[in-house]
Amino acid sequence: MRFAIGKLLFLPLLFAGSLIAQQKGSVPKPEIVKPVIDQEIAALVKEISADSIKSYIAKMVSFGTRHSLSDTASATRGIGAARRWVAYKFKQFAQRNKADMTVQLDPYRLEPNPRQPRITRPVTMKNVLGTLKGVDPTDNRVLLVSGHLDSRNTDVMDSVGIAPGANDDASGVAVVMELARVLSKKKFPCTIIFMAVQGEEQGLVGARHMASKLKAEQANLIAMLNNDIVGNSVASETGDKNDKTVRIFSEMVPALETDEQTAARNALKAENDSPSRQLARYIKEVSDPYLKGFVATINARPDRFLRGGDHTPFNQLGFTAVRFTEFNENFNHQHQNVRVENNIQYGDLSEFVDYTYAANVARLNLAALATLAKAPAQPAQVKMRVNLDNMTYLSWEAPASGPKPKGYYILMRETYQPFWEKKIFVTDTKAELPHSKDNYFFAVQSVGQNGHLSQIVMPVPVRN
């Protein structure tokens, strides 16, 4: 039975008598918990090479242009040569590391139509995919990390002019390639997809194709990490330099919600707690211990003004997705024809890429991906019983597949705080807390046998 009061949906929930009888104080006190440092992950982070990233970017720039409507037959110029080269490198990594990684050029056909004004003729585009298969047959989770391979000039329809695209977005593809090189050396319970996507500049068409494909396959895609413009550290107008910070953009209110999800969010007043926002917080928490002097900052917007990225089609289909972008952008070197005006060099050239910065973005991606891949799945059916009292009653179900958790963290933060402040470790799948649900936000995450943390799940408010 389901009944509604206002916009809040209440679902029947029965708590065991042992929970109701539980004495106050029997649950451990909340404490600040630092993420576990996994020495294997730490070693992988150190393997990320700025020189490798520099070599990948140089090769992509050498194709002259990677515009999505450029030459596909040439072996040395255009988008066709570029995507074949990325596929070759993925295969090279797989063979060298004896990895169970399949590589494919995934085609999709586009026809001109009013909804896609940047597609002016029939064209077949191809995303480059390297799929590192998980080794746990019970773990169907999928992680996806992406950068867009295509480049552009000032005129987005210029498919023949020189368009180096060194930073936008050879830097993001180089990060993905370096992750494929390093992570394919190891085995993980779940599957990781490395993607160089085509068609971003023509309207996010490659990402939309991939998101739709995974949706149709009912893939359990739990996180999509989009790296777009991650190789610059100096702002164009002010000259400010920040080579210590990368932004993570994430949606606030989910682009796609069921009526029940909307009702739960409205009941919790949790507009700052979408799954994508939780993923952004998660990435920062688990990556910080592995990087010295380089951090992620959570930008509480889905993207920059007047811009868009490949995480958006995934959000629109209900997937959890975020975007990494440099803290300072230099617009003299984005969407600009290569030229010199008033003694200012314009164009997205390799000489303006900060390769050490891009390598740090790759290290941050790696720490987050590897931790998430090693962790158990998130708890299911997380619920909070709502009574007129000063207690908080939580219950959840263990993940149905994948690595078995050793326990769970209950996360707490005061309602005005942007980040989770304290955690309570429990081994049961329910808890009665002497902390008011009116004063805190609560969430639950699984904890692996070696301390790896799952994604964070907000509870659905329910009532007996």
C-alpha positions as CSV (number, residue, x, y, z in Angstrom):
1,M,0.0,0.0,0.0
2,R,1.2,3.5,-0.8
3,F,-0.2,6.8,0.3
4,A,0.9,10.4,-0.1
5,I,0.9,13.4,2.2
6,G,1.7,16.5,0.2
7,K,4.5,15.6,-2.1
8,L,6.1,13.1,0.2
9,L,5.5,9.4,-0.6
10,F,5.4,7.1,2.5
11,L,6.1,3.5,2.0
12,P,5.4,0.8,4.6
13,L,8.6,-0.2,6.4
14,L,8.8,-2.7,9.3
15,F,11.8,-2.6,11.6
16,A,12.8,-5.7,13.6
17,G,12.0,-5.6,17.3
18,S,15.6,-5.9,18.2
19,L,16.2,-2.5,16.5
20,I,13.4,-0.8,18.4
21,A,14.6,-2.3,21.6
22,Q,18.2,-1.2,20.9
23,Q,19.5,1.0,23.7
24,K,20.7,4.5,23.0
25,G,24.4,4.7,22.9
26,S,24.9,1.1,21.5
27,V,25.8,2.6,18.1
28,P,29.4,3.9,18.0
29,K,29.9,7.6,18.1
30,P,30.3,9.5,14.9
31,E,34.0,10.1,14.0
32,I,36.1,11.6,11.3
33,V,37.3,8.7,9.1
34,K,40.2,9.0,6.7
35,P,40.0,6.9,3.6
36,V,42.3,3.8,3.4
37,I,45.4,4.2,1.3
38,D,45.7,1.1,-0.9
39,Q,49.4,0.5,-1.7
40,E,48.6,-1.1,-5.1
41,I,46.6,2.0,-6.1
42,A,49.3,4.3,-4.8
43,A,51.8,2.4,-7.0
44,L,49.5,2.8,-10.0
45,V,49.1,6.5,-9.4
46,K,52.9,6.9,-9.5
47,E,53.0,5.1,-12.9
48,I,51.1,7.9,-14.6
49,S,53.5,9.8,-16.8
50,A,53.4,13.4,-18.0
51,D,55.8,12.4,-20.8
52,S,53.3,9.7,-22.1
53,I,50.5,12.2,-22.0
54,K,52.7,14.7,-24.0
55,S,53.4,12.1,-26.6
56,Y,49.7,11.2,-27.0
57,I,48.8,14.8,-27.5
58,A,51.6,15.5,-30.0
59,K,50.4,12.5,-32.1
60,M,46.7,13.7,-32.0
61,V,47.8,17.2,-33.0
62,S,49.8,15.8,-35.9
63,F,46.6,14.7,-37.7
64,G,46.0,18.4,-38.5
65,T,42.3,18.4,-37.7
66,R,40.1,16.0,-36.0
67,H,36.9,17.7,-36.9
68,S,34.1,15.1,-36.9
69,L,33.3,15.8,-40.6
70,S,36.9,15.7,-41.7
71,D,38.7,13.1,-43.8
72,T,38.2,9.4,-42.7
73,A,40.3,7.7,-45.4
74,S,43.7,9.3,-45.0
75,A,46.3,7.5,-42.9
76,T,47.8,10.7,-41.6
77,R,45.1,13.4,-41.5
78,G,41.6,13.8,-40.1
79,I,39.3,12.1,-37.6
80,G,39.6,8.7,-39.3
81,A,43.3,8.5,-38.8
82,A,43.0,9.8,-35.3
83,R,40.4,7.2,-34.1
84,R,42.3,4.3,-35.7
85,W,45.5,5.4,-33.9
86,V,43.7,5.5,-30.5
87,A,42.3,2.0,-31.2
88,Y,45.8,0.8,-32.1
89,K,47.2,2.2,-28.8
90,F,44.4,0.5,-26.8
91,K,45.3,-2.8,-28.5
92,Q,48.9,-2.2,-27.8
93,F,48.3,-1.7,-24.1
94,A,46.1,-4.8,-24.0
95,Q,48.7,-7.0,-25.7
96,R,51.6,-5.7,-23.7
97,N,49.8,-6.2,-20.4
98,K,48.1,-9.5,-21.4
99,A,44.8,-7.8,-20.4
100,D,41.3,-9.0,-21.1
101,M,40.5,-5.8,-22.9
102,T,38.5,-5.7,-26.1
103,V,38.9,-2.7,-28.5
104,Q,36.4,-1.6,-31.0
105,L,35.4,1.3,-33.2
106,D,31.7,1.6,-32.4
107,P,29.9,3.2,-35.4
108,Y,26.7,5.3,-35.5
109,R,25.1,6.8,-38.5
110,L,23.8,10.4,-38.5
111,E,21.6,12.1,-41.0
112,P,20.9,15.8,-41.3
113,N,17.9,17.0,-39.4
114,P,16.8,20.3,-37.8
115,R,17.6,19.0,-34.3
116,Q,21.2,18.5,-35.3
117,P,22.2,21.6,-37.3
118,R,25.9,20.8,-37.1
119,I,25.4,17.6,-39.1
120,T,25.0,18.9,-42.7
121,R,25.5,15.6,-44.5
122,P,25.1,11.9,-43.8
123,V,28.0,10.7,-41.8
124,T,29.2,7.6,-39.9
125,M,31.0,8.5,-36.7
126,K,32.8,6.1,-34.5
127,N,33.6,6.1,-30.8
128,V,36.8,4.3,-29.8
129,L,36.2,1.9,-26.9
130,G,38.6,-0.2,-24.8
131,T,36.7,-2.4,-22.5
132,L,38.7,-4.0,-19.6
133,K,36.5,-6.9,-18.5
134,G,35.9,-7.4,-14.8
135,V,37.1,-10.7,-13.3
136,D,34.1,-11.3,-10.9
137,P,31.3,-13.0,-12.8
138,T,28.8,-11.8,-10.2
139,D,29.8,-8.2,-10.5
140,N,27.9,-6.5,-13.4
141,R,29.0,-2.9,-12.5
142,V,30.5,-0.8,-15.3
143,L,32.7,2.3,-15.0
144,L,33.3,4.6,-17.9
145,V,36.0,7.2,-18.4
146,S,35.9,9.5,-21.4
147,G,37.4,12.3,-23.4
148,H,36.3,13.6,-26.8
149,L,38.6,13.0,-29.8
150,D,37.2,15.6,-32.2
151,S,38.5,19.2,-32.5
152,R,37.2,22.5,-34.0
153,N,38.0,26.0,-35.2
154,T,36.2,29.2,-34.6
155,D,33.7,28.1,-37.2
156,V,32.3,24.9,-35.9
157,M,31.6,23.7,-39.5
158,D,35.2,24.2,-40.7
159,S,36.2,20.6,-41.4
160,V,39.3,21.2,-43.4
161,G,41.3,24.0,-41.6
162,I,44.0,23.3,-39.1
163,A,42.4,22.5,-35.7
164,P,45.1,21.1,-33.4
165,G,42.7,20.6,-30.4
166,A,45.7,20.1,-28.1
167,N,43.8,21.0,-24.9
168,D,40.2,20.7,-26.2
169,D,40.2,17.8,-26.0
170,A,43.4,15.9,-26.8
171,S,44.2,16.4,-23.2
172,G,41.1,14.5,-22.0
173,V,41.7,11.7,-24.5
174,A,45.4,11.5,-23.4
175,V,44.2,11.1,-19.8
176,V,41.9,8.3,-20.9
177,M,44.7,6.6,-22.9
178,E,47.2,6.9,-20.0
179,L,44.5,5.4,-17.6
180,A,44.1,2.5,-20.1
181,R,47.9,1.9,-20.2
182,V,48.2,1.8,-16.5
183,L,45.0,0.2,-15.3
184,S,45.1,-2.6,-17.9
185,K,48.1,-4.0,-15.9
186,K,45.7,-5.0,-13.2
187,K,42.5,-7.0,-12.8
188,F,39.4,-5.5,-11.1
189,P,36.1,-7.1,-10.1
190,C,34.0,-4.9,-12.4
191,T,34.3,-3.7,-15.9
192,I,36.0,-0.4,-16.9
193,I,35.4,1.2,-20.3
194,F,37.9,3.7,-21.7
195,M,36.3,5.9,-24.4
196,A,37.6,8.4,-27.0
197,V,34.3,9.8,-28.1
198,Q,33.6,11.5,-31.5
199,G,31.1,14.3,-32.2
200,E,31.2,16.3,-29.0
201,E,31.7,19.6,-30.9
202,Q,28.8,18.7,-33.2
203,G,26.3,18.4,-30.4
204,L,27.4,15.7,-28.0
205,V,26.3,13.1,-30.5
206,G,28.9,10.4,-29.7
207,A,28.1,10.6,-26.0
208,R,24.4,10.5,-26.7
209,H,24.9,7.4,-28.8
210,M,26.9,5.6,-26.1
211,A,24.5,6.6,-23.3
212,S,21.5,5.4,-25.4
213,K,23.3,2.1,-26.2
214,L,24.1,1.4,-22.5
215,K,20.6,2.3,-21.5
216,A,19.1,-0.1,-24.1
217,E,21.5,-2.8,-22.9
218,Q,20.4,-2.1,-19.3
219,A,24.0,-1.9,-18.4
220,N,24.7,-1.3,-14.7
221,L,26.8,1.9,-15.4
222,I,27.5,3.3,-11.9
223,A,29.8,6.1,-12.8
224,M,30.8,8.1,-15.9
225,L,33.9,10.3,-15.6
226,N,34.2,12.9,-18.5
227,N,37.6,14.6,-18.9
228,D,37.2,17.7,-21.2
229,I,39.8,20.5,-21.3
230,V,42.2,19.3,-18.6
231,G,45.6,20.6,-19.8
232,N,45.8,24.3,-19.0
233,S,46.5,26.2,-15.8
234,V,46.6,29.9,-16.8
235,A,43.5,32.1,-17.2
236,S,43.4,34.1,-20.5
237,E,42.1,37.5,-19.2
238,T,43.8,37.7,-15.8
239,G,46.9,35.6,-16.2
240,D,46.1,33.9,-12.9
241,K,47.8,30.5,-12.6
242,N,46.3,27.5,-10.8
243,D,48.1,24.2,-11.4
244,K,47.0,22.7,-8.1
245,T,43.2,22.3,-8.7
246,V,40.8,20.7,-11.1
247,R,37.0,21.3,-11.1
248,I,34.5,18.5,-10.9
249,F,31.1,19.6,-12.3
250,S,28.0,17.7,-11.4
251,E,24.2,18.2,-11.7
252,M,22.3,19.3,-8.6
253,V,18.7,18.2,-9.3
254,P,18.9,15.0,-11.5
255,A,17.9,15.6,-15.1
256,L,15.9,12.3,-15.0
257,E,13.9,11.2,-11.9
258,T,11.0,9.0,-11.3
259,D,8.0,10.4,-9.4
260,E,9.1,8.5,-6.3
261,Q,12.7,9.8,-6.5
262,T,11.4,13.4,-6.9
263,A,9.1,12.9,-3.8
264,A,12.0,11.5,-1.8
265,R,14.3,14.4,-2.7
266,N,11.6,16.9,-1.9
267,A,11.0,15.3,1.4
268,L,14.7,15.3,2.4
269,K,15.2,18.8,1.0
270,A,18.2,17.3,-0.7
271,E,18.7,19.4,-3.8
272,N,22.5,19.2,-3.2
273,D,22.6,15.5,-3.1
274,S,22.0,14.0,-6.5
275,P,23.9,10.8,-7.3
276,S,26.2,12.8,-9.5
277,R,26.9,15.3,-6.7
278,Q,27.6,12.3,-4.4
279,L,30.0,10.9,-7.0
280,A,31.8,14.3,-7.1
281,R,32.2,14.2,-3.3
282,Y,33.3,10.6,-3.4
283,I,36.0,11.3,-6.0
284,K,37.4,14.1,-3.9
285,E,37.4,12.1,-0.7
286,V,39.1,8.9,-2.0
287,S,41.6,10.7,-4.3
288,D,42.9,13.3,-1.9
289,P,45.2,10.9,0.0
290,Y,47.0,9.8,-3.2
291,L,47.9,13.3,-4.5
292,K,50.1,15.8,-2.7
293,G,49.6,19.4,-3.7
294,F,46.8,18.7,-6.2
295,V,43.1,18.6,-5.3
296,A,39.7,18.4,-6.8
297,T,37.2,21.1,-6.0
298,I,33.5,20.5,-6.3
299,N,31.8,23.0,-8.5
300,A,28.1,23.0,-7.7
301,R,26.9,23.4,-11.3
302,P,26.4,20.8,-14.0
303,D,28.8,22.7,-16.4
304,R,30.2,26.1,-17.2
305,F,28.1,29.0,-18.6
306,L,27.2,28.7,-22.4
307,R,29.1,25.3,-22.6
308,G,28.3,21.6,-22.5
309,G,30.0,18.3,-22.1
310,D,29.7,14.6,-22.8
311,H,28.5,13.8,-19.3
312,T,25.2,15.6,-20.0
313,P,23.6,12.9,-22.3
314,F,24.4,10.4,-19.6
315,N,22.7,12.5,-16.9
316,Q,19.7,13.0,-19.2
317,L,19.3,9.2,-19.4
318,G,19.5,8.8,-15.6
319,F,23.2,7.8,-15.3
320,T,25.6,9.1,-12.6
321,A,28.1,11.3,-14.5
322,V,30.5,14.2,-13.8
323,R,32.9,16.4,-15.7
324,F,36.6,17.2,-15.0
325,T,37.8,20.6,-16.3
326,E,40.8,22.8,-15.5
327,F,40.3,25.5,-12.9
328,N,41.4,28.3,-15.2
329,E,40.5,28.3,-18.9
330,N,42.4,30.2,-21.6
331,F,39.9,31.1,-24.3
332,N,42.6,32.3,-26.6
333,H,43.4,28.6,-27.1
334,Q,39.8,27.2,-27.3
335,H,37.6,27.2,-30.4
336,Q,40.1,29.6,-32.2
337,N,41.7,29.5,-35.6
338,V,45.5,29.3,-35.4
339,R,46.8,32.9,-36.0
340,V,48.6,35.8,-34.5
341,E,46.7,39.1,-33.8
342,N,48.1,42.1,-32.0
343,N,51.1,40.0,-31.0
344,I,48.8,37.4,-29.4
345,Q,49.1,33.8,-30.4
346,Y,45.6,32.2,-30.9
347,G,44.8,28.5,-31.4
348,D,44.7,25.3,-29.4
349,L,48.4,24.5,-29.7
350,S,50.6,21.9,-27.9
351,E,52.9,24.6,-26.6
352,F,50.1,25.9,-24.3
353,V,49.4,22.6,-22.6
354,D,50.6,22.0,-19.0
355,Y,51.5,18.3,-19.2
356,T,52.2,18.0,-15.5
357,Y,48.8,19.4,-14.7
358,A,47.1,16.9,-17.1
359,A,49.0,14.0,-15.5
360,N,47.7,15.1,-12.1
361,V,44.2,15.0,-13.4
362,A,44.9,11.5,-14.7
363,R,46.2,10.5,-11.3
364,L,43.1,11.8,-9.6
365,N,40.9,9.8,-12.1
366,L,42.9,6.7,-11.5
367,A,42.6,6.8,-7.7
368,A,38.8,7.2,-7.9
369,L,38.3,4.6,-10.6
370,A,40.5,2.0,-9.0
371,T,39.0,2.5,-5.5
372,L,35.5,2.3,-6.9
373,A,36.3,-0.8,-8.9
374,K,37.8,-2.6,-5.9
375,A,34.9,-1.6,-3.6
376,P,31.7,-3.5,-3.0
377,A,28.6,-2.3,-4.7
378,Q,26.5,0.4,-2.9
379,P,23.8,-0.7,-0.4
380,A,20.3,-1.1,-1.8
381,Q,16.9,0.1,-0.6
382,V,18.3,2.6,1.9
383,K,15.4,4.0,4.0
384,M,14.9,6.3,6.9
385,R,11.8,5.9,9.1
386,V,10.2,9.2,9.8
387,N,8.7,9.7,13.3
388,L,8.0,12.7,15.4
389,D,11.0,12.2,17.6
390,N,14.7,13.1,18.0
391,M,16.0,9.8,16.7
392,T,17.1,8.6,13.2
393,Y,16.2,5.1,12.1
394,L,18.0,3.7,9.0
395,S,17.8,0.4,7.2
396,W,19.2,-1.0,4.0
397,E,20.0,-4.2,2.1
398,A,23.4,-5.7,1.3
399,P,24.5,-5.4,-2.3
400,A,23.2,-8.4,-4.2
401,S,26.4,-9.1,-6.2
402,G,30.1,-8.4,-6.4
403,P,32.6,-8.2,-3.5
404,K,31.0,-8.7,-0.1
405,P,31.1,-5.8,2.3
406,K,32.7,-6.1,5.8
407,G,30.3,-3.4,7.0
408,Y,28.8,0.0,6.3
409,Y,29.5,3.6,7.0
410,I,26.6,5.8,8.0
411,L,27.6,9.3,6.9
412,M,26.5,12.5,8.7
413,R,26.7,16.2,7.9
414,E,24.8,19.2,9.3
415,T,22.2,20.5,6.8
416,Y,24.3,23.6,5.9
417,Q,27.5,21.7,5.2
418,P,28.5,20.8,1.7
419,F,30.6,17.8,2.6
420,W,30.1,14.7,4.7
421,E,31.6,15.4,8.1
422,K,31.6,12.2,10.2
423,K,30.9,8.5,9.8
424,I,29.7,5.7,12.0
425,F,30.8,2.1,11.2
426,V,28.3,-0.7,11.6
427,T,28.1,-4.3,10.6
428,D,24.4,-4.6,10.6
429,T,22.0,-3.4,7.9
430,K,20.0,-1.2,10.2
431,A,20.8,1.4,12.9
432,E,19.0,3.5,15.5
433,L,20.9,6.8,15.9
434,P,20.6,9.2,18.8
435,H,21.0,12.1,16.3
436,S,18.0,14.0,15.0
437,K,17.1,13.6,11.3
438,D,16.0,17.3,11.4
439,N,19.5,18.5,12.2
440,Y,21.6,16.3,9.8
441,F,21.7,14.7,6.4
442,F,22.4,11.0,6.5
443,A,23.6,8.5,3.9
444,V,25.0,5.0,3.8
445,Q,27.9,3.4,1.9
446,S,29.4,-0.1,1.8
447,V,32.9,-0.8,3.1
448,G,35.0,-3.5,1.5
449,Q,37.2,-6.1,3.2
450,N,40.2,-3.9,2.6
451,G,38.5,-0.6,3.4
452,H,37.5,0.4,-0.1
453,L,34.4,2.6,-0.1
454,S,31.3,2.3,-2.4
455,Q,29.3,5.1,-3.7
456,I,27.1,7.0,-1.3
457,V,23.3,6.5,-1.1
458,M,20.8,8.9,0.4
459,P,17.9,7.3,2.2
460,V,14.3,7.4,1.1
461,P,12.0,8.8,3.9
462,V,9.4,6.3,4.9
463,R,6.8,5.8,7.7
464,N,5.2,2.9,9.5
